[in-house]
């Protein structure tokens, strides 16, 4: 029984770490949706109206951020947009890492060290997930579509 508990707790901790890194890039849209939903609720929209407003604002924040990151060509603007998504993910990663490391150790330097490592990894993960929406470049600034060397299916090769 003890071995099963240890194995299940390792899998549970691994699941929470996977969940943290998967959901890290959604920290800013979640925060924007939550804020808009609470503002709508407090202005008299009701529970259903607040949920609808929150989901719409959160989805729009995610879609607009990804579209802006993918379409802009300036690296400075891309870095700013990426940091807008990475900083809330870093804060959320720090808080989750503090909570998870507090399960296994007492408060102190090691708990803070694990929390900082978790925060950095969470922020880097959120930033790298934003870069998934950038089209590949051929090195000449034209994107991958006009490159003379592109992958084609078997039946379309010359």
FISE-44201 format. One record per residue: residue number from 1; y, x, z of N, C-alpha, C, O, CB in turn. Coordinates in steps of 0.05 Angstrom, whole numbers, padded with zeros to 5 digits. Glycine has a CB too. Example, Ala and Ser with C-alpha at 12.3 -4.5 7.8 and 13.67 -1.06 7.14 Angstrom:
! FISE-44201
k/n.Y/n.X/n.Z/ca.Y/ca.X/ca.Z/c.Y/c.X/c.Z/o.Y/o.X/o.Z/cb.Y/cb.X/cb.Z
1/-00114/00264/00156/-00090/00246/00156/-00066/00264/00156/-00066/00285/00169/-00089/00226/00181;
2/-00045/00257/00142/-00021/00273/00143/00001/00258/00157/00023/00268/00161/-00012/00282/00114;
! end
This chain:
! FISE-44201
k/n.Y/n.X/n.Z/ca.Y/ca.X/ca.Z/c.Y/c.X/c.Z/o.Y/o.X/o.Z/cb.Y/cb.X/cb.Z
1/-00024/00016/00000/00000/00000/00000/00025/00017/00000/00045/00011/-00013/00000/-00018/00024;
2/00025/00039/00015/00048/00056/00016/00054/00069/-00011/00077/00071/-00019/00044/00078/00037;
3/00033/00077/-00025/00037/00089/-00051/00048/00069/-00071/00065/00076/-00088/00010/00100/-00062;
4/00039/00044/-00070/00049/00023/-00088/00079/00018/-00082/00095/00015/-00101/00033/-00003/-00085;
5/00087/00018/-00057/00115/00015/-00049/00132/00037/-00059/00155/00033/-00069/00117/00012/-00019;
6/00122/00062/-00057/00138/00085/-00067/00141/00083/-00097/00163/00088/-00108/00124/00111/-00059;
7/00120/00077/-00111/00121/00075/-00141/00140/00053/-00149/00156/00057/-00167/00093/00071/-00152;
8/00138/00030/-00136/00155/00008/-00143/00184/00014/-00137/00202/00005/-00152/00146/-00018/-00129;
9/00189/00028/-00115/00217/00034/-00109/00229/00054/-00129/00252/00053/-00135/00219/00045/-00080;
10/00212/00073/-00138/00222/00092/-00159/00228/00077/-00185/00248/00082/-00198/00200/00114/-00164;
11/00210/00058/-00192/00215/00042/-00216/00240/00025/-00213/00255/00021/-00232/00191/00025/-00223;
12/00244/00014/-00189/00267/-00003/-00184/00293/00013/-00185/00313/00004/-00197/00265/-00016/-00157;
13/00293/00037/-00174/00316/00055/-00175/00322/00063/-00204/00345/00064/-00213/00312/00080/-00158;
14/00301/00069/-00219/00304/00076/-00247/00315/00052/-00263/00331/00056/-00281/00277/00084/-00259;
15/00306/00028/-00256/00317/00004/-00270/00346/00001/-00264/00362/-00005/-00282/00302/-00021/-00261;
16/00355/00005/-00239/00383/00003/-00233/00400/00024/-00247/00422/00019/-00255/00387/00004/-00202;
17/00389/00048/-00249/00404/00069/-00264/00406/00062/-00293/00427/00066/-00305/00390/00096/-00260;
18/00384/00052/-00305/00385/00044/-00333/00405/00022/-00337/00420/00022/-00356/00357/00035/-00343;
19/00405/00002/-00319/00424/-00020/-00320/00453/-00011/-00318/00470/-00021/-00332/00418/-00041/-00299;
20/00457/00009/-00300/00484/00020/-00297/00494/00032/-00323/00517/00027/-00331/00485/00040/-00274;
21/00478/00048/-00335/00487/00062/-00360/00488/00043/-00384/00504/00047/-00402/00468/00085/-00366;
22/00472/00022/-00384/00473/00003/-00405/00498/-00014/-00403/00511/-00020/-00423/00448/-00015/-00405;
23/00505/-00023/-00379/00527/-00041/-00375/00554/-00026/-00371/00574/-00039/-00366/00522/-00059/-00353;
24/00554/00000/-00371/00578/00015/-00365/00601/00009/-00385/00624/00008/-00376/00572/00045/-00365;
25/00595/00006/-00410/00616/00002/-00430/00628/-00026/-00428/00648/-00032/-00441/00605/00008/-00457;
26/00615/-00044/-00413/00625/-00071/-00411/00642/-00075/-00386/00648/-00098/-00379/00602/-00090/-00411;
27/00650/-00054/-00372/00665/-00057/-00347/00693/-00068/-00353/00702/-00086/-00339/00667/-00030/-00332;
28/00707/-00058/-00373/00734/-00067/-00380/00734/-00096/-00390/00750/-00112/-00381/00747/-00049/-00400;
29/00716/-00103/-00409/00715/-00131/-00417/00708/-00150/-00395/00718/-00173/-00393/00696/-00135/-00440;
30/00690/-00142/-00377/00683/-00159/-00354/00707/-00162/-00336/00713/-00185/-00327/00660/-00146/-00338;
31/00722/-00141/-00330/00745/-00143/-00313/00767/-00160/-00326/00779/-00176/-00312/00756/-00115/-00308;
32/00771/-00157/-00352/00791/-00174/-00366/00783/-00203/-00366/00799/-00221/-00361/00795/-00164/-00395;
33/00757/-00209/-00371/00748/-00236/-00370/00749/-00249/-00343/00756/-00272/-00340/00719/-00237/-00381;
34/00742/-00233/-00322/00743/-00243/-00295/00771/-00249/-00287/00777/-00269/-00274/00731/-00222/-00276;
35/00790/-00231/-00294/00818/-00236/-00287/00829/-00260/-00301/00843/-00276/-00289/00834/-00211/-00294;
36/00823/-00263/-00327/00833/-00286/-00341/00820/-00312/-00331/00833/-00333/-00329/00827/-00283/-00371;
37/00794/-00311/-00325/00781/-00335/-00314/00791/-00343/-00287/00795/-00367/-00282/00751/-00329/-00312;
38/00797/-00324/-00270/00809/-00330/-00244/00837/-00341/-00247/00845/-00359/-00232/00809/-00306/-00226;
39/00852/-00330/-00265/00879/-00340/-00270/00878/-00368/-00281/00895/-00385/-00273/00895/-00321/-00290;
40/00860/-00374/-00299/00857/-00401/-00309/00848/-00420/-00288/00857/-00443/-00287/00837/-00401/-00333;
41/00830/-00411/-00270/00821/-00429/-00249/00843/-00435/-00229/00846/-00458/-00220/00798/-00416/-00234;
42/00859/-00415/-00223/00881/-00420/-00204/00904/-00435/-00216/00921/-00445/-00202/00891/-00393/-00193;
43/00905/-00437/-00243/00926/-00452/-00255/00918/-00481/-00260/00933/-00497/-00271/00935/-00440/-00282;
44/00893/-00488/-00252/00884/-00516/-00253/00865/-00522/-00276/00862/-00545/-00283/00907/-00534/-00255;
45/00853/-00502/-00288/00835/-00507/-00311/00808/-00518/-00302/00793/-00529/-00319/00831/-00482/-00327;
46/00800/-00514/-00277/00774/-00523/-00268/00754/-00501/-00273/00759/-00481/-00285/00766/-00549/-00282;
47/00729/-00506/-00263/00708/-00486/-00264/00699/-00482/-00293/00696/-00459/-00302/00685/-00494/-00246;
48/00694/-00503/-00307/00684/-00501/-00335/00706/-00488/-00353/00699/-00470/-00368/00677/-00528/-00346;
49/00730/-00496/-00350/00752/-00484/-00366/00756/-00454/-00359/00761/-00438/-00377/00778/-00499/-00361;
50/00753/-00447/-00334/00756/-00419/-00326/00733/-00402/-00337/00738/-00380/-00346/00757/-00416/-00295;
51/00709/-00413/-00337/00686/-00398/-00349/00690/-00394/-00379/00685/-00373/-00389/00660/-00413/-00344;
52/00700/-00415/-00392/00704/-00413/-00421/00726/-00392/-00427/00722/-00375/-00445/00711/-00440/-00433;
53/00748/-00393/-00413/00769/-00374/-00417/00760/-00346/-00411/00766/-00327/-00425/00794/-00381/-00399;
54/00745/-00343/-00389/00735/-00316/-00381/00717/-00304/-00403/00720/-00281/-00410/00720/-00318/-00355;
55/00698/-00320/-00413/00680/-00310/-00434/00695/-00304/-00459/00689/-00284/-00473/00658/-00331/-00439;
56/00714/-00321/-00467/00729/-00315/-00491/00746/-00290/-00489/00747/-00274/-00508/00747/-00339/-00498;
57/00759/-00287/-00467/00776/-00263/-00463/00759/-00238/-00461/00766/-00217/-00473/00794/-00266/-00438;
58/00737/-00239/-00447/00719/-00216/-00445/00707/-00208/-00472/00707/-00185/-00479/00696/-00222/-00426;
59/00698/-00228/-00487/00687/-00223/-00514/00708/-00212/-00533/00703/-00194/-00549/00675/-00247/-00525;
60/00733/-00223/-00531/00754/-00213/-00548/00762/-00185/-00541/00768/-00169/-00559/00778/-00232/-00546;
61/00762/-00179/-00515/00769/-00151/-00507/00749/-00131/-00517/00756/-00110/-00527/00771/-00150/-00476;
62/00724/-00138/-00516/00703/-00121/-00526/00704/-00118/-00556/00703/-00095/-00567/00675/-00131/-00518;
63/00707/-00140/-00570/00707/-00139/-00600/00732/-00125/-00610/00730/-00108/-00629/00706/-00167/-00611;
64/00755/-00130/-00599/00780/-00117/-00608/00780/-00087/-00602/00789/-00071/-00618/00804/-00130/-00595;
65/00769/-00080/-00579/00768/-00051/-00572/00749/-00036/-00590/00756/-00014/-00599/00759/-00048/-00543;
66/00726/-00048/-00596/00707/-00035/-00614/00718/-00033/-00642/00715/-00013/-00656/00681/-00049/-00614;
67/00732/-00054/-00651/00743/-00054/-00678/00766/-00034/-00680/00768/-00019/-00700/00753/-00082/-00686;
68/00783/-00033/-00660/00805/-00014/-00660/00795/00015/-00659/00806/00032/-00673/00824/-00019/-00636;
69/00774/00020/-00643/00763/00047/-00642/00750/00055/-00668/00752/00078/-00676/00742/00048/-00619;
70/00738/00036/-00681/00724/00043/-00706/00742/00046/-00730/00737/00061/-00748/00703/00021/-00712;
71/00765/00031/-00730/00782/00032/-00753/00804/00052/-00752/00814/00060/-00773/00794/00005/-00758;
72/00811/00061/-00729/00833/00081/-00727/00823/00109/-00736/00800/00116/-00731/00845/00082/-00699;
73/00841/00124/-00748/00833/00150/-00757/00844/00173/-00739/00833/00195/-00740/00844/00155/-00786;
74/00864/00167/-00723/00876/00187/-00707/00859/00193/-00682/00852/00175/-00667/00904/00178/-00698;
75/00851/00218/-00678/00834/00224/-00655/00848/00219/-00628/00834/00212/-00609/00826/00253/-00657;
76/00874/00222/-00627/00888/00216/-00601/00886/00187/-00594/00881/00180/-00571/00917/00225/-00603;
77/00890/00169/-00613/00888/00141/-00608/00859/00133/-00601/00855/00116/-00583/00898/00124/-00632;
78/00840/00145/-00615/00812/00140/-00608/00806/00149/-00580/00791/00135/-00565/00793/00154/-00628;
79/00816/00172/-00572/00812/00181/-00545/00824/00163/-00524/00812/00158/-00503/00823/00210/-00541;
80/00848/00152/-00530/00861/00134/-00511/00845/00108/-00509/00841/00098/-00487/00890/00128/-00520;
81/00836/00097/-00531/00820/00073/-00530/00794/00078/-00516/00785/00061/-00500/00815/00062/-00559;
82/00781/00100/-00522/00756/00107/-00508/00760/00110/-00478/00743/00102/-00462/00744/00132/-00519;
83/00782/00122/-00470/00788/00125/-00441/00794/00098/-00428/00788/00095/-00405/00811/00144/-00437;
84/00806/00080/-00443/00810/00053/-00432/00784/00039/-00424/00783/00023/-00405/00825/00036/-00452;
85/00763/00046/-00439/00737/00034/-00433/00721/00052/-00413/00704/00042/-00398/00721/00030/-00458;
86/00726/00078/-00414/00710/00097/-00397/00720/00098/-00368/00703/00101/-00350/00711/00124/-00409;
87/00745/00095/-00364/00756/00097/-00336/00745/00074/-00318/00736/00080/-00296/00787/00096/-00336;
88/00746/00049/-00326/00734/00028/-00309/00704/00032/-00306/00693/00026/-00285/00739/00001/-00321;
89/00691/00042/-00326/00662/00048/-00324/00657/00070/-00304/00637/00070/-00290/00650/00055/-00351;
90/00675/00090/-00304/00672/00112/-00284/00675/00102/-00256/00660/00110/-00238/00693/00134/-00290;
91/00695/00085/-00251/00699/00074/-00225/00675/00057/-00216/00665/00059/-00194/00725/00056/-00224;
92/00665/00040/-00235/00641/00024/-00228/00617/00042/-00224/00601/00036/-00206/00636/00004/-00251;
93/00614/00063/-00239/00592/00081/-00236/00593/00095/-00209/00572/00100/-00196/00591/00102/-00258;
94/00617/00102/-00200/00620/00115/-00174/00612/00096/-00152/00597/00104/-00134/00649/00124/-00170;
95/00621/00071/-00154/00614/00052/-00132/00584/00046/-00131/00572/00044/-00110/00629/00026/-00137;
96/00572/00043/-00154/00543/00038/-00155/00527/00063/-00145/00508/00060/-00131/00533/00030/-00183;
97/00536/00086/-00153/00523/00111/-00144/00525/00115/-00114/00507/00124/-00102/00534/00135/-00159;
98/00548/00108/-00103/00551/00110/-00074/00532/00090/-00060/00519/00098/-00040/00580/00103/-00065;
99/00530/00066/-00071/00512/00047/-00059/00482/00055/-00061/00467/00053/-00042/00516/00019/-00072;
100/00475/00065/-00085/00447/00073/-00089/00440/00099/-00073/00418/00101/-00063/00441/00078/-00118;
101/00459/00117/-00071/00453/00141/-00056/00454/00136/-00026/00442/00151/-00010/00473/00164/-00063;
102/00468/00115/-00018/00469/00107/00010/00443/00096/00020/00438/00095/00044/00491/00088/00015;
103/00426/00087/00002/00400/00077/00009/00382/00099/00019/00367/00096/00039/00386/00063/-00015;
104/00384/00123/00007/00365/00144/00013/00376/00166/00031/00360/00183/00040/00356/00156/-00012;
105/00402/00166/00036/00413/00188/00053/00436/00178/00069/00448/00157/00063/00421/00212/00035;
106/00442/00192/00090/00465/00184/00106/00491/00192/00093/00491/00209/00074/00463/00197/00134;
107/00513/00181/00102/00539/00187/00090/00546/00216/00094/00542/00227/00116/00561/00168/00102;
108/00556/00228/00074/00563/00256/00076/00569/00268/00049/00574/00254/00030/00542/00272/00090;
109/00567/00295/00048/00574/00309/00024/00555/00304/00001/00563/00302/-00022/00575/00338/00030;
110/00529/00302/00007/00509/00298/-00015/00512/00271/-00027/00509/00267/-00051/00481/00302/-00004;
111/00518/00251/-00010/00522/00224/-00021/00547/00224/-00040/00546/00211/-00061/00526/00204/00002;
112/00568/00237/-00032/00591/00239/-00049/00585/00255/-00075/00595/00247/-00097/00614/00252/-00034;
113/00570/00276/-00072/00563/00292/-00096/00547/00275/-00116/00552/00276/-00140/00547/00317/-00088;
114/00527/00260/-00106/00511/00243/-00124/00529/00221/-00136/00525/00214/-00159/00488/00231/-00109;
115/00548/00211/-00121/00565/00190/-00131/00583/00201/-00153/00588/00187/-00173/00582/00178/-00108;
116/00593/00225/-00150/00611/00237/-00170/00595/00242/-00196/00605/00238/-00218/00624/00263/-00160;
117/00571/00253/-00193/00554/00257/-00216/00548/00231/-00230/00549/00230/-00255/00527/00271/-00208;
118/00541/00210/-00215/00536/00184/-00227/00561/00173/-00241/00559/00160/-00262/00527/00164/-00206;
119/00585/00177/-00229/00609/00168/-00241/00615/00182/-00268/00623/00169/-00287/00633/00172/-00222;
120/00612/00208/-00268/00616/00224/-00292/00597/00215/-00314/00605/00211/-00337/00614/00254/-00287;
121/00572/00213/-00307/00552/00204/-00327/00557/00176/-00337/00554/00171/-00361/00524/00206/-00315;
122/00566/00159/-00320/00572/00131/-00328/00596/00131/-00347/00596/00116/-00367/00577/00114/-00304;
123/00617/00146/-00341/00640/00147/-00359/00634/00159/-00386/00643/00149/-00406/00662/00163/-00345;
124/00618/00181/-00386/00611/00193/-00411/00593/00174/-00428/00596/00173/-00452/00595/00220/-00406;
125/00576/00159/-00414/00559/00140/-00428/00576/00118/-00441/00571/00110/-00464/00539/00128/-00409;
126/00596/00108/-00426/00613/00087/-00437/00629/00097/-00461/00632/00083/-00481/00632/00076/-00416;
127/00639/00122/-00459/00654/00134/-00481/00636/00138/-00505/00644/00133/-00528/00668/00160/-00473;
128/00612/00148/-00501/00594/00153/-00523/00585/00127/-00536/00579/00127/-00560/00570/00169/-00514;
129/00582/00106/-00521/00575/00080/-00533/00597/00069/-00551/00592/00055/-00570/00569/00060/-00511;
130/00622/00076/-00544/00644/00068/-00562/00643/00083/-00588/00651/00072/-00609/00672/00073/-00548;
131/00634/00107/-00588/00633/00123/-00613/00610/00114/-00631/00609/00123/-00654/00629/00152/-00606;
132/00593/00096/-00622/00572/00086/-00640/00583/00068/-00662/00569/00064/-00682/00551/00070/-00623;
133/00607/00058/-00659/00618/00040/-00679/00635/00054/-00699/00647/00041/-00717/00635/00019/-00665;
134/00637/00080/-00698/00653/00096/-00717/00635/00102/-00741/00612/00112/-00737/00664/00122/-00704;
135/00644/00097/-00765/00627/00103/-00789/00625/00133/-00792/00642/00149/-00785/00639/00091/-00814;
136/00602/00142/-00803/00597/00170/-00807/00616/00181/-00828/00622/00168/-00847/00568/00175/-00815;
137/00624/00206/-00824/00642/00219/-00843/00627/00241/-00858/00608/00253/-00848/00667/00231/-00828;
138/00636/00246/-00883/00623/00267/-00899/00638/00293/-00897/00632/00312/-00911/00621/00258/-00928;
139/00658/00294/-00879/00674/00319/-00876/00698/00320/-00893/00714/00339/-00890/00656/00342/-00882;
140/00702/00301/-00912/00725/00301/-00929/00743/00278/-00924/00762/00273/-00939/00716/00300/-00958;
141/00737/00263/-00903/00755/00241/-00895/00750/00215/-00910/00766/00197/-00908/00783/00249/-00897;
142/00729/00213/-00926/00724/00189/-00942/00703/00172/-00931/00698/00150/-00942/00717/00197/-00970;
143/00690/00180/-00909/00668/00164/-00898/00643/00170/-00913/00643/00185/-00933/00674/00134/-00900;
144/00621/00160/-00904/00595/00166/-00915/00588/00151/-00941/00569/00158/-00954/00574/00161/-00896;
145/00604/00130/-00948/00597/00113/-00970/00601/00126/-00997/00587/00121/-01016/00612/00087/-00969;
146/00621/00144/-01000/00628/00156/-01025/00617/00184/-01029/00624/00198/-01048/00657/00156/-01029;
147/00600/00192/-01011/00589/00219/-01012/00569/00221/-01035/00553/00202/-01039/00577/00227/-00985;
148/00568/00243/-01049/00548/00245/-01071/00520/00248/-01060/00501/00242/-01075/00555/00269/-01089;
149/00517/00256/-01035/00490/00258/-01024/00487/00237/-01003/00496/00240/-00980/00485/00287/-01012;
150/00476/00214/-01010/00471/00193/-00991/00442/00184/-00993/00428/00190/-01013/00490/00169/-00997;
151/00433/00171/-00972/00405/00161/-00972/00404/00136/-00989/00420/00118/-00986/00395/00156/-00944;
152/00384/00135/-01007/00379/00111/-01023/00349/00104/-01021/00332/00122/-01018/00388/00116/-01053;
153/00343/00078/-01022/00315/00071/-01023/00301/00082/-01048/00314/00090/-01067/00312/00040/-01023;
154/00275/00082/-01047/00259/00094/-01069/00266/00082/-01096/00267/00097/-01116/00230/00090/-01063;
155/00269/00056/-01098/00273/00043/-01123/00301/00047/-01135/00306/00039/-01158/00267/00014/-01121;
156/00320/00058/-01120/00347/00062/-01130/00354/00091/-01135/00377/00096/-01141/00367/00050/-01111;
157/00336/00109/-01133/00342/00137/-01138/00343/00142/-01168/00329/00130/-01184/00320/00156/-01125;
158/00360/00161/-01175/00364/00167/-01204/00345/00188/-01213/00345/00196/-01236/00392/00176/-01210;
! end
